[in-house]
């Protein structure tokens, strides 16, 4: 069974300001296109590394083009992708103009196969990376204690 590490942070509720503890998953790293191409070849693909890489690069470009043409992209067992937008509100429909649109976002909806992975993974609680860094810094400075209380309400930086 796969394993995911998670940490917990105290975060304020947007409406009430009351802090509650919430979990967040820790990434172990990132797979690059090169690594994905290598994985396809290593796991029995009929394509060589160059072909696998080219397919992934082309697919990325095509998906972007299709999304920008206003279509949803159905990626089978992976899920579906479509574009959404973020905008400022206007007092009326008549007053809404294109300049109120501030950002175009990609929304991904996983298929049922990827929708709820909770039963397919073992979760392992670990200290946040900032807490570990504070403890390491204290140790290197010869301190016997570390203060990470200011880190309570912070999520990791991406």
N, C-alpha and C positions, 0 to 999 in steps of 0.2 A: 504494500500500500504506500502511496506517495505521502510525503510529509511537508507541511507548511508551518513556518515559524510565524508567530504573531506576538505583538506587544500591546500594551494597554496604555492609553493616555487619558487624562482628565480634560474634558472639553466642555466649554459652556454651551448651554442650550441657546439658540439664536433668540428665541422669544423671551425666556425668563432669566437668562444669565446663570442659572443653576448649573454647576459642573457635575457631570456624570462621567463614569469610566466607559470608554469605548475601545474596542479592539481594532487594530489595523494589521494587515499582513505585511511581512517583511520580504522584499524581493531578494533573491539570491544573486541576481544579476540580469543580464540581457542576452538573448540570443541574437546574433547578427544574421543578415541574409547569407553570408558565407557559411556560418555554422549550420543554418537550416539546410542549405544545399548539401553540405557534407552529411548531415543526418539522413537526408533522403537517400543518398547513395549508400551509406552504411547500413541502412535498414531495408535494403533489398529493392530499391527502385531500379527500373530498367534504364534509367538515364544516367549519364556520367555527370560529374560535378559541374562542369561547364553548362550542360543543358539544364540541369536543375536550377542553377543560379539564374540563367537567362529566363527560364519560365517564371521564377519568383519575381524578378525585376519587371518583366513584361506585365504580369498579373497586377502588380502594384500600380503601374501606369494606367492600365486599362480600367481598373476599379476606380481610380481617381477620375478618369475621363467620363465613365458611365455615371458616377455620382454627380459630377458637375453638369451633366446633361439632364439631371432631374430624376434619374431612375434609382430604385432600390436594387442593391446587389444581393442576391441569395447565394450564399456560399455553402449550401447543403448542410452537412452535419455541423459545420462551424456556427452558422447563424446568418443573420441578415444585417446589412449596413445601409444607412440612408443619411441624408443630410438634414440637419435642423439649423435654426438660427437663434441668436440671442438679440434682443432689441430693447430699446427704451420705449416706454409707454408714451402714448399721445392722448390728449384730452378727447379726441374724437377720431372716427375713421377718416374723415376729410383731412385732419391735421397730420395724419401719419404719412411720413415721406420715407424714401429709401435711406436717407441718412440716419434714420433711427435704428437701422440694422447695424449692429456692431461686430458681429462675429458669426461665421459659419462653422458649425460643429459636425463631426461625424458621430452618429449614434449607432452603436452596435447592439443587436439583440441576439444573444446566444440561442442556438437551437435547444430543443429539449435535452439533447445529449449533453450539452454544456450548461444547462440552466441552473442546476443545483448540484454542486460537486461536493457538498458537505459529507455525504456518505462514502465518498471515494478517497478520503484523505485523513491522515492523522494530524491533528493540530497540536503544536508544541509551543507552550508559552516561554518566551525569552525576554530578557531586558531590552529596552529600546537601545538603539545604537548610540543615542546621546547620553543615556545613563552609563553605558559601558565606557564611552569616551571620557566622561567625567570621572568615573572610578579609575580608569587607567591613568589619567592626568594626575589625580591625587596620589596614586601609587608611585608614579615617576617622581613626584615632588616630595616623596617621603612622608606624606600625610597619612594619618590613620583613619580619617573619615573623608567622605566626599559629599558635597551639597548639590543635589540635583533637583531640589524643590522647585526651582524656577522653570524646570523642563516639563512639569506636570501637564500643562495644557498644550503642548506642542506636538504636532505630528511630524514625521520625518520629512525632510525636504526632498523633492523629486530631483 
